[in-house]
Amino acid sequence: MKHPISRYGRNLWFRVALVTLVLSFFAIAHAAEPAPLRAGMIGLDTSHVPAFAKIFNNPKATGDLAGIKVVAGYPGGTDIPASRDRVKGFTEQLRGMGIEIVETIPQLLDKVDVVLLESVDGRIHLQEAIPVIKAGKPLFIDKPAAGSLADAIAIYELAKKHNVPCFSSSSLRFAPGIQELLKNEKLGTLAGAVTWGSCSYQEGTPDMFFYGIHGIEPLYALMGTGCETVTRIQTKDTDVVSGMWKDGRVGTYRGIRRNKADFGAIAFGSKAIVQSGREGGYEELCREMGRFFKTRKAPVQPEETIEIFAFMEAADESKRQNGAPVTLASVLAKARAEVATKLAK
């Protein structure tokens, strides 16, 4: 004899099936979510280290900042005061955030998917970048990309050889004020630009590498590549570095070591002259890093970064020649002759 299923039985079966379906959906959705990228930091001797770690490890991070977590750091450091006197404090800040501190770069590479090379002393960037690139880890290098033009070329040549995505930039390139200038249709055709900012030096590297990069990077963001010659005027308190682009445009950076030294820019267009607005912070750069780590596509091409370093190297050569114009081609030729020797070590 067949027994009809009660209404209660039918409802119970329906609820069980619905719950099972919902749980299966969430399980599949969770499984489909990519695991967070594990980021490691090399060189814990700059304020950028805790600042970047807090941005990426924020549980409320969204968009390009989400899905990346700093999990390990290698202190590193050198004998310059900016490194020696700060590495312990910034290392302890990361440790306090629950980030593992390791003793060697190879140990770090075993624990991470992507790397932020943060060492404040650019002179050691090449030696620190080599194992990262050979391990195939996408690499962001904080300013300066290297301690010399030859080292910068060597890093990018090695990255290309191993097919490893790599980029470097000052945070000022992505500042809202600079990005707004780039989108400002009222300017018309960009005829030239002037940028300015603080310009302290660091012993052992060309004068513009340490802090001048923060003003020269936005200059290139506005002007693009194509500079041919550079001249420099230096006084006790000021540097003025001007470049002549191949299309006749002129771009100038004013480095300030005394008096008020905010960062800023003016774009000279065919229709208007416009000064930049907001400076911004680190979040804009971190968003670019996040997108880079996920897509493996660099927001700044190696050719542009190398030209920026040639511009700064030419500025030093111009100073040595009492302000004479120096071609970027000449400093690039000299640096490229050194590269093979550096990579052979």
N, C-alpha and C positions, 0 to 999 in steps of 0.2 A: 504494500500500500504506500502510495506516495504521500509525503507530508509536506504541505505548503510551508515555504520559508516565512517566518513571521516578519512583521514590519520592523521589529527591534533588531532581528538578525540581519536584515538587509541594510539597515542604517549602520550597524556596527561594522559590517563588511566594507561599506562605502567609506567610513571614517578611517579604517585601517589602511585601505588602499590609497586614500588621499594623503594621509600622513607619510606613508611609504614613498609616494610620488614626490612630495615636497622635500623630504629628506634626501632622496636621490638627486633631485635637482640641485640642492645646495652642495652636496658632495661633489657633483660633477663640476659645478661652478667654481668651488674652492680648488679642485684639482687643476682646473684650467688656468688659474691665476699663476703667473710666473713667480718664481721665488725671488725675493729681494736680491739685488746685486750687492755683494759684499765688497765694500771699499776699504782700502788700506791707505794710510798716510805715511810718507817718508819725510823725515825732517820736522821735528816737533818744536821748532825754535822761532815761530812767528805767531802773531795774534790771529792770523788767518786760520790756524789749525782749530782752536776751539770754536771760532765763529762758524766755519764751514761745517764742522761736526754737529753743532747744534741745529743748523739749518737742515741738513740731511737726515738727522736722527729724530727730528720732530715728529711725533706720532700723528700730528694733524697735517703733515706735508701733503700737498696735492700736485697734480700735473706732473711736470718733469722732475720735480723734487721727490715725488713719492717713489717707493720701490728701490731706494738706495740707502744702505746703512753702513756707516763707518764702524768697522768691527775690530780693527787692529791698527797699531801705530808703531813705527820704529823711530826712536828719538834722534839718532844721528847727531849732527852738530859739528862746528869747527871752532877754531880759536878766536875768531873775530868777536868783539864784545856783543854785537847784536845777536849772536848765536849763543856764545858761551854763557852769558848772563841771563838767558831767558829759557833755555831748553828745559831745565828742570821744572820750572813753574808751569809751563804749558803742557809738559808730559803729565804732571800730576793732575792738571785739569781734565785731560782726556781719561786718565785712570779713574778719576772721580765720576766720570760719565758712564763707567762700566765698559770702557773700550780696552781691549787687551793690549798690553805693551810688550813688544818682542825685542830680542837682542840683535837680530840680523835681518837684512833685507830678504835673503832666501826664506827665512821663517815666515816673514810677512807674506811673501808671494804664495806660500802654500795655503794661506788662509783666506785669500781674497780673489775677487774677479776683476776688479779695476783698481787703478792706483792714482793718488794725488801726490805728486812730488812737490813738497812744500818748503824744502830747505831754504832758509833766508840767504845763504851764501851761494850765489850762482856758480861759483868756481867748481863746486862738486856735483853739479847737476848731471854732467855727462857720465861720470863714473857711477852715479846712482841710477841713471836712466838705463844704462846698458843691460843690467840683469832683468829689469822690468820688460824691456823690449824683447830680449831673447826668450823670456817666458811667455810672450804673446799677450800680455795684459794691456788693454787700452789705457793710455797714459795722459793725464793732464799735468802740465808743468806750470807751477805758479811763477810769477815774474821774479827775476828775469829768466827766460828760457835757459840761458847758459851764462857762463862767466866770460865768454869771448864769442866773437862772430864765428870763428872756426869750430868751437864746441857746439854752437847752435846748428851749424850745417851738418856736423857729424851726427848729432842726435836725429835729425830728420832723415838723413841718408840711411842710417841704421834702421829707423822705423819703416822706411819705404822698402828696404831689403827684406825685412821680416814681415811685411804686410800688417804692421801694427798701427792702429789709429792713434794719433798723437796731436795735441795742440797746446798752445800756451797763449795767455793773454792777461793784461791788466784788467781789473774789474771796471776801470773807467771807460773802456770801449763800449760796454753795455749799459752805461749809465742812462737813465731816462732822457736827460737833456741832450745827449749826443744822438740817441736814437730818434728823438723828435726832430732834430736838425736834419737828419737823413731823410725824413719823411715830409719835410716842410716844402710844399709846392710853391709857396710864395717866393722862395729863393730864386727859382728859375734854374739856370745852369750854374753849378758851383765853379767859381773862378779862383777861389783860394780860401785859406783858413788860418786862423791863429789860435793856438791853445796855450795855456799857462798852468803853473802849479808849483808846488814845493819841489825843490831839487837838491837834496842832500846827496853827498857822495858816499861810496863805500870803498875802502882801500882794497886794491887788488883787482878791481874790475873797471872798465871804462866808465867815465863820469856819469853818463846818462843811464846806465844799466839799472842802478839801484832804485832811484826815485823818479828820475826824468822820464822813465818808461811810462809812468802814469799820465803824462801829458802828451808824449809822442804817440802812444797807442791810439788815443782818440783822434790825433791829427791824421793818422793813416786811415782810421775808420771813415773820416770825412773825405780825405783826398784820394784814397786808393793807392795802388802801386804806380810806379813810373817815375820816381824821383831819380835824377841823374847826377846832380852835384849838391854839395852841402858846404855852407860856410858857418863859422861860429865866432861870436864875440863873447869873451868872458871877462867879468869884473869880479871883485871880491864877493859881491852879493847877488850877482845876476849872470845868467847865461842866455844868449839869444842865438838860436840855431835855426837857420833858414835853408830850405831846400828848393831847388828849381826842378820842376817836373818837365818831362819831355814835351808836353803840350804847351809849355810856357807858363803854367800856373805856378804860384809860389805858396808854400806852406811854411809857417813859422811856429816854433815853440819857444816860450819864454820861461826859463827856470828861475825860481825865486828862492833865495836862501836867507832873506831878511825881510822884515815888514810883513804885511798881510799876504798870505800865500794860499788862498783858496784855489781850487781847480775850476777851470772854465774854458769856454771856446767861443769864437765868433766865426761864422761862415759868411763869406763874401759871394753873393750870387749875382746873376745877370739882372735880376729884378729887385733884390732886396739884400740888406745886411742884417743878419739875425744873430743874437747872442743866445747861447745855450741856457737852459733853465736848470732843473733839478740835477743834483749829482747822483743820487741813489745810494745803494749800499752794496752788500755782498750777494744779496738774493738773486739779482739779475745774472751775475756770473755763475752762481750755483745752478740756476735753471739751465743755462747753456751747457754746463758740465753734465747735468743729468740727462739732457737730450743727447749729448755726445756719447755718453756711456751706453745708452740704450740703443742708439741707431748706428754707432761707430762712424758717424759723419762729423767731421770737424767744422766748427763755425768760423774758424780762421785758417786759411790755407797756409801750408808751410812756406810757400813762396813769399807771402806777405810778411810773415814773421821774420824770415831771413832778411828781407829788404829793410824791415824796421831796425834790425840789428846792424845792418850795413850802414844805415843812416846814422845811428848812434856811434858806430866805430869811425865813420867819416868825420863826425863832429870832433872826436878826439884828435884825429889826424890834422884837421883844420886848425885846432888850437896849437898843436905842435909846429904848424907852419904859419903861426901868427895871423890866423884868420883867412888864409888863402882858400879858394874853392878847392874841394876835393871830390873826385868822382867816386860814386858807389862802385863802379866797375873796377877801379883800382884796389879798393879794400877787399872786394869780393874775390878778386884774382889771388891776392896774397893769402886770404883765409882758406880758399879751396886747396891751395898748395900744401897747407898744414894738415888737412883733414885725413889724408891717407895715413900719415904718421900717427895721428891720434887714435885711429881705429885699429891700428896694428899693435898697439901696446897691450 
